[in-house]
Amino acid sequence: MELKIRAIEQFDERIVGPFLEYQAAHPETRLLAAPDHFTLISTKTHAGGPVPFAMCGPGIERDEVASYSEKAAAAGGILVARGHELLHHFIHENPLSVNTLRRA
């Protein structure tokens, strides 16, 4: 668990922080952050399951999810089965509405 927490802290420091600084200076920019896989702490191996993602920028509506975690992703209102669909909506939809990705 400690290694996962440290990895998240490093991700925040090295990736999320600089992205948000850039976005604040360039408010017309959209940002998308997502891991490439779900990893179980118990086995330390990749597993199937929803991964969290976060988006911000012009035309992106806020949803009701207040945290960034696998648990929040599983319980959240948005489920994207294929990553390219998320990327398509992120790039092409205007405005990008979470309702276009809402769970059925």
N, C-alpha and C positions, 0 to 999 in steps of 0.2 A: 504494500500500500504506500509506503514512504517513497518508493521509486516513482510510482504513478503520480503522486502529489508533486514531486520535484519536477517531473517531466511537464506537468501542466503549468507549474510556475515558470519554467524555462520557456515554454511556448508563449505564455502571456508576455513575458519580458522581451523575448527576441522576435516574436511574430506579431501578436495582437497589439501590443503597445505601439510599435512603429507604424503598423497599418492605421491605427486610430489617429495617431499624430498626422499622418499623411492625409487621411480623410478630413480631418479638421481644417487643414490648410487648403484642401481641394474638395470642397463640399459637393461638387458635381460627380464625384467618384463613388462607385458602389464597391463594397467589400463583401467577400464570402469566405468564411473559414469553416473547414470540416476535416475530420480525420479520414483516413482511407479505409479504416476497418474498426471493428469492435474487438476489444481485447479483454478477456476475463482476468481479473486479479488472481482468482483462485488457481488457474492453470498457467497464467502468463502466456497464453496462446491466443491467436486470432479465433474469432467465433462469429457466427451469424448473429445479426441483431441490428436494430436501428442505431445509427450514430448521430450525435448531435451536430447541428450546423447553426451558424449565425450569419445573418446578412444585415447590412445597413447601407444607407445611401438614398438618393432621390427615388421616389416612387415605391419604396419598400415600406409596407405597412407593418407596424409592430403587432405581434401576436400576444397571447396570454402567458406564454412560457417565460418564467422569471429566472431560470438558471440554465447553465450549460453543462449537461451531464448525460450519460447514457440513460439513466433513469428518467430524466426529464424528456429526452427524445422519445422513449417508449411510451410515455404518458401524454405527450403533447398532441396537439391537434393536427400536425402535419406529418405525413409519412411519404417519402419519395422512394419508390422501389428501385429506380435506376438513377445513378448519379448524373448521367447525361441529361435527364429530364430536369433535374434541379438546375443544372448549368444553363439549359435552354431558357427556362423561366427567368433566371437571374440576368441573362444577357439580353433576351429579346422582348420580354413582356414589359409594357409600359402603360399604366403603372404596374409594377409587380405586386400582386395581391396574394396574401397567404391563402385567400379563398380559392385560388387556382390550384393550390397544392393540398388543400384540406383533405383529411381522411374521409373516406366514404362511410 
